[in-house]
Amino acid sequence: MTRAVLSIGSNVGDRLALLQSVVDGLGDTVVAVSPVYETAPWGGVEQEPFLNAVLVVDDPRADGRCWLHRGQRLEDAALRVRAQRWGPRTLDVDVVACHDGGAEIAVDEPDLVLPHPLAHRRAFVLVPWLDVDPGAELTVAGVRQPVARLLADIEPVEKATVLRTDLELRWRG
């Protein structure tokens, strides 16, 4: 497996610096960085808004589990606390999808499900993903679908909570 799509978010502390720590921590594996969006919290927990972005990363030695572990190490370095599901967090790094060549990889294990089982319902993932890959596709319920179509199926009120900012993540690309 070589390429993965990562969704990153933060709503505690210096949100932009925490997102930047992911870009910096992944270094030369980063091949694309979306604009930064401010988004409403997802999941029904009352909390502050998030900053979100999507990264495309590439490393021929990495598989989905490797990307999961790299993301967890970056979350740990940001002092992520897992006290409440969908609650506030310093940093969240989700592996959305992994590809080996053109083939999307499917994994269904207790600690890793690929493609991400909720990505198709999250405007804060799909909007920035389309910024870096307008032709992106994602398998949902066994059917490969254009991410643009998945986004079109999300309620307009939810899409309206995904607001592009003037903030930027620095990377070598």
SULFENLIN-V225759 format. One record per residue. N is the residue number from 1. SS is DSSP state (H for helix, E for strand, L for the rest). PSI is psi in degrees with one decimal (none if undefined). Layout:
# SULFENLIN-V225759
n & ss & psi
N & SS & PSI
N & SS & PSI
This chain:
# SULFENLIN-V225759
n & ss & psi
1 & L & 140.2
2 & L & -31.9
3 & E & 139.3
4 & E & 154.2
5 & E & 124.6
6 & E & 134.8
7 & E & 128.5
8 & E & 144.6
9 & E & 157.4
10 & E & 139.1
11 & L & 18.9
12 & L & 132.1
13 & L & -153.0
14 & L & 87.4
15 & H & -46.1
16 & H & -42.8
17 & H & -36.6
18 & H & -39.9
19 & H & -41.4
20 & H & -33.4
21 & H & -28.6
22 & H & -47.8
23 & H & -46.9
24 & H & -42.4
25 & H & -29.2
26 & H & -14.6
27 & H & -127.4
28 & H & -7.8
29 & H & -16.7
30 & E & 123.8
31 & E & -13.4
32 & E & 143.4
33 & E & 126.7
34 & L & 166.9
35 & L & 164.3
36 & L & 135.1
37 & E & 145.2
38 & E & 132.1
39 & E & 151.6
40 & L & 148.8
41 & L & 149.2
42 & L & 137.1
43 & L & -0.4
44 & L & 3.7
45 & L & 127.4
46 & L & 124.1
47 & L & 176.4
48 & L & 159.9
49 & L & 158.4
50 & E & 156.2
51 & E & 134.8
52 & E & 153.1
53 & E & 167.8
54 & E & 138.8
55 & E & 143.8
56 & E & 127.6
57 & E & 154.1
58 & E & 127.2
59 & L & 113.6
60 & L & -16.9
61 & L & -6.4
62 & L & 142.0
63 & L & -174.3
64 & H & -41.2
65 & H & -38.1
66 & H & -45.1
67 & H & -38.4
68 & H & -47.4
69 & H & -39.9
70 & H & -44.0
71 & H & -42.2
72 & H & -37.3
73 & H & -40.2
74 & H & -38.3
75 & H & -43.8
76 & H & -41.6
77 & H & -27.4
78 & L & 9.4
79 & L & 39.8
80 & L & 132.0
81 & L & 129.8
82 & L & 66.0
83 & L & -30.5
84 & L & 129.7
85 & L & 131.1
86 & L & 22.1
87 & L & -177.3
88 & L & 147.5
89 & L & 146.7
90 & L & -39.7
91 & L & 137.5
92 & E & 125.8
93 & E & 110.2
94 & E & 135.1
95 & E & 114.5
96 & E & -45.7
97 & E & 153.0
98 & E & 145.4
99 & E & 138.9
100 & E & 103.0
101 & L & -127.4
102 & L & -4.3
103 & E & 126.8
104 & E & 135.6
105 & L & 134.1
106 & L & 131.3
107 & E & 135.6
108 & E & 86.6
109 & E & 162.9
110 & L & -36.2
111 & L & 2.2
112 & E & 119.6
113 & E & 123.6
114 & E & 138.8
115 & L & 161.5
116 & L & 127.9
117 & L & -13.9
118 & L & -2.0
119 & H & -38.5
120 & H & -11.9
121 & H & 1.9
122 & L & 105.4
123 & H & -33.0
124 & H & -12.5
125 & H & -47.7
126 & H & -40.9
127 & H & -54.1
128 & H & -28.6
129 & H & -42.9
130 & H & -27.2
131 & H & -38.1
132 & H & -16.2
133 & L & 82.0
134 & L & -21.2
135 & L & 14.7
136 & L & 146.4
137 & E & 152.6
138 & E & 137.4
139 & E & 124.8
140 & E & 125.2
141 & L & 40.5
142 & L & 1.8
143 & E & 124.4
144 & E & 126.4
145 & E & 148.1
146 & E & 135.6
147 & H & -34.5
148 & H & -38.7
149 & H & -40.9
150 & H & -41.9
151 & H & -39.2
152 & H & -25.5
153 & L & -9.6
154 & L & 143.0
155 & L & 135.2
156 & H & -35.1
157 & H & -35.0
158 & H & -42.0
159 & H & -32.0
160 & L & -14.4
161 & L & 1.9
162 & E & 99.9
163 & E & 120.3
164 & E & 136.9
165 & L & 176.0
166 & L & 0.8
167 & L & 149.2
168 & L & 145.6
169 & L & 131.9
170 & L & 137.4
171 & L & 169.9
172 & L & -5.3
173 & L & none
